[in-house]
Amino acid sequence: MGISIRAYGRQRGVSDAAVRKAIKAGRITPAPDGTIDPAKADAQWAANTDTSQQRKAQAQRAVPVEAVNTVREATGEAALPSGGTTLLQARTANEVLKAQTAKVRLARLKGELVDRAKALAHVFKLARAERDAWLNWPARVSSQMAAELGVDAHALHVLLEREVRRHLDELGDVAPRVD
């Protein structure tokens, strides 16, 4: 069992009309019997009230993170980090995140960023073309080299092809790191 709307308003430092308005707007929820659980209501008030919409500047009250997280989990929102985070700190973190997101969008629009999937596909295509060029190299040069050295062309072709494949296998063991 909680306290009355008027008692909660006095405890919160607002009028009972402000509490009724918060209930009507859905920012806080009363118990089924119409009373208010102060801890739950404080957490809901902090999580669901935009301080920029307040008529007079009020000092930021620190709300226990656990109380805010209980409300956020009930509404499906991500929990705030623990460690005494105030609502002001959480909103500041949110604004910083919005600014970083806007910065990334702007960089993408300016063409300063590339799509990771496209870049990986392009590098893969270049590496495959390089590998194919090396695999075709012994067939192109083995007969010319055999004539200059005076050796069997087929034997030289087989030797070059084997060594090129061994070298490519060694290069293929390197795992690319894309961070």
C-alpha positions in Angstrom: 0.0 0.0 0.0 1.3 3.4 -1.0 0.6 7.0 -0.1 -2.0 9.4 -1.4 -1.5 11.6 -4.4 -1.4 14.7 -2.2 1.2 13.1 0.2 3.3 12.1 -2.8 3.1 15.6 -4.2 4.3 17.1 -0.9 7.1 14.5 -0.7 8.2 15.2 -4.3 7.9 19.0 -3.9 5.2 19.4 -6.5 1.5 20.1 -6.4 -1.1 17.3 -6.4 -2.3 18.6 -9.7 1.2 17.9 -11.2 1.1 14.4 -9.8 -2.4 13.9 -11.4 -1.1 15.3 -14.7 1.8 12.8 -14.6 -0.6 10.0 -14.0 -2.8 11.1 -16.8 0.1 11.4 -19.2 1.3 8.0 -18.2 4.6 9.1 -16.8 3.9 7.4 -13.4 1.4 4.6 -12.6 -0.6 4.4 -9.4 -1.3 1.2 -7.6 -4.6 -0.5 -8.3 -6.1 1.0 -5.2 -5.1 4.5 -6.4 -2.2 5.1 -4.0 1.3 5.9 -5.1 4.4 3.8 -4.3 7.0 6.6 -3.8 10.1 4.6 -4.8 8.5 3.3 -8.0 6.9 6.6 -8.8 10.2 8.5 -8.3 12.0 6.1 -10.7 9.2 6.5 -13.3 9.1 10.3 -12.8 12.9 10.4 -13.4 12.8 8.1 -16.4 9.8 9.6 -18.1 10.0 13.3 -17.5 11.9 15.6 -19.9 13.5 18.3 -17.7 13.7 20.7 -20.7 9.9 20.9 -20.6 9.9 22.0 -16.9 8.7 25.5 -16.2 11.3 26.2 -13.5 14.7 24.8 -13.1 14.8 22.3 -10.4 17.9 20.8 -8.8 18.7 17.4 -10.3 17.8 14.7 -7.8 19.9 11.6 -7.9 17.6 8.6 -8.4 18.9 5.1 -7.6 19.9 3.4 -10.8 18.3 0.2 -9.7 14.9 2.0 -9.5 15.3 3.5 -13.0 16.5 0.2 -14.4 13.4 -1.5 -13.0 11.2 0.8 -14.9 13.3 0.7 -18.0 13.3 -3.1 -18.1 9.6 -3.1 -17.7 9.2 -0.9 -20.7 11.8 -2.8 -22.7 14.5 -0.1 -22.7 18.1 -0.8 -22.1 19.3 -0.5 -18.5 21.5 2.3 -17.3 25.1 1.5 -16.1 25.3 1.1 -12.4 27.5 3.1 -10.1 25.3 6.0 -9.1 24.3 7.3 -12.5 22.0 10.2 -12.3 19.3 11.0 -14.8 21.4 14.0 -15.9 24.4 11.8 -16.5 22.3 9.3 -18.5 20.8 12.1 -20.6 24.3 13.5 -21.2 25.5 10.1 -22.3 22.5 9.8 -24.6 23.3 13.2 -26.2 27.0 12.3 -26.7 25.8 9.1 -28.5 23.5 11.1 -30.7 26.3 13.5 -31.6 28.7 10.6 -32.4 26.0 9.0 -34.6 25.4 12.3 -36.4 29.2 12.6 -37.0 29.4 9.2 -38.6 26.3 9.9 -40.8 27.9 13.1 -41.9 31.2 11.4 -42.7 29.3 8.8 -44.7 27.5 11.5 -46.7 30.8 13.3 -47.4 32.2 10.0 -48.8 34.9 9.8 -46.0 33.7 6.3 -45.0 33.5 3.2 -47.0 31.1 0.3 -46.6 33.0 -2.5 -44.8 31.3 -5.3 -46.8 32.1 -3.7 -50.1 35.7 -3.1 -49.1 36.1 -6.7 -48.0 34.6 -7.9 -51.3 36.9 -5.7 -53.3 40.0 -6.9 -51.4 38.9 -10.5 -51.9 38.5 -9.9 -55.6 41.9 -8.3 -55.9 43.5 -11.2 -54.0 41.8 -13.8 -56.2 43.0 -12.0 -59.3 46.6 -11.9 -58.0 46.4 -15.6 -57.1 45.1 -16.5 -60.6 47.9 -14.5 -62.2 50.5 -16.4 -60.3 48.9 -19.7 -61.1 49.0 -18.9 -64.8 52.6 -17.6 -64.7 54.4 -21.0 -65.0 52.5 -21.9 -68.2 53.5 -18.6 -69.8 57.2 -18.6 -69.0 58.3 -22.2 -68.6 58.8 -22.9 -72.3 60.9 -19.7 -72.8 63.0 -20.4 -69.7 63.5 -24.1 -70.7 64.7 -23.0 -74.2 67.2 -20.5 -72.6 68.4 -23.0 -70.1 68.4 -26.0 -72.4 66.2 -28.2 -70.2 63.0 -30.2 -70.6 60.1 -27.7 -70.9 57.6 -30.0 -69.3 59.8 -30.8 -66.3 60.5 -27.0 -65.8 56.7 -26.3 -66.0 55.9 -28.9 -63.4 58.7 -27.6 -61.1 57.6 -24.0 -61.4 54.0 -24.8 -60.9 54.7 -26.8 -57.7 56.8 -24.1 -56.2 54.3 -21.3 -57.1 51.5 -23.3 -55.4 53.6 -24.0 -52.3 54.4 -20.3 -52.1 50.7 -19.3 -52.5 49.8 -21.9 -49.8 52.2 -20.1 -47.4 50.7 -16.8 -48.2 47.2 -18.2 -47.7 48.0 -19.1 -44.1 48.1 -15.4 -43.1 44.7 -14.6 -41.6 43.6 -11.1 -42.5 42.5 -8.9 -39.6 39.9 -6.2 -40.2 39.3 -4.1 -37.1 
